[in-house]
Structure formats: structure tokens, C-alpha cells
Amino acid sequence: MQVSLVSMNHYEYLAFIEMAIPAYAQANIDSGRWDVSDALERARNSYNSLLPQGIETQENYIFIIKETISNEKVGHIWVKVEEAVPTKPAFIYNVEIYENYRRKGYGKSALQAIEKYVSTLGAKSLGLHVFSHNSAARALYESAGYRVSGHNMQKNI
């Protein structure tokens, strides 16, 4: 499947935030990193810290992923390019293919599209984080050529 990346408008960004913050909170709960009692607040604080000017935050690019032929919205992706660093490393903060479009090649196509996009900005690498419990995402990233560069470990005490 071929996809295109279309910059989010203000209203799409508001819908993205409304969906992304609770999803991030839940992923952190599921991973055991955060307690349910404050997860939503912590997720909101994280997003506010990373995107202090919302969609206008410098070095951050937030896109709707659209299927090229039908123009249907199939997901979204948010990437940051550290333009002040000589190698301009890029990092995917959020990528989601909507439920009805999963396992149809859109995820891999979206990763290829964002790789192409950040390379036009001079990025030499593209990283991302995946929660260990998300085996489907890990498999996608590995099939797209991403390799583990480190591990976070945790012990509940």
C-alpha cells in the first residue's frame, strides 16, 4: 500500500492529542511503568513538555497518513528532527495505524515515507521507542530494518 504524509491542521491536531494522550497513558500502565492513578496526568504533562507550542513546536512534524489512491486517513505519525545536531537525528514519538487498516502494509509504507521525509531534512538516523509488550509493533519495526539500540529495565519494589 502506498501512503502519503499530510501535515495536520489545527483541528486534526486537537483530535490527535485527544486520542494520543490516553493511549500513551494506557501503554505506560500496561508496561508497568506508571500507576493508573496518575498516568493520564503524566501523559498530558509529557505531551505538553514535548509539544509546548502544539503543532507549531519547532523541529516537530505531525502528519496524517493517507492511502494514496483513496485518500483515506489510515493513521498518523509524529517525528522530531534535532536540527541543531550535526547528524540531525530524528525520532518517531508516535505512530499509529488505525484499527481497520492494520496488517495491510500501511505501517511499513508509513515508515518508509517518514524515512524519506526526514532524510530530505538531513537526518542520518531515525529512532523510535516500542513498549516491550507490543509484539506486533516490534515485529513491524524489525521487518522495516530497525534494530534494538538499548534496553530499559525495571523492577517493582
Protein Blocks (a to p, Z undefined) as FASTA:
>chain_A
ZZddddddfklmmmmmmmmmmmmmmmmmmnomacfklmmmmmmmmmmmmmmnlmmlghia
cdddddfklopafbdcdddddfkbmnlpacdfbdcddfklgonopmmmmmmmmmmmmmmn
opabdcddddfklmmlmmmmmmnopacfbdcddddZZ
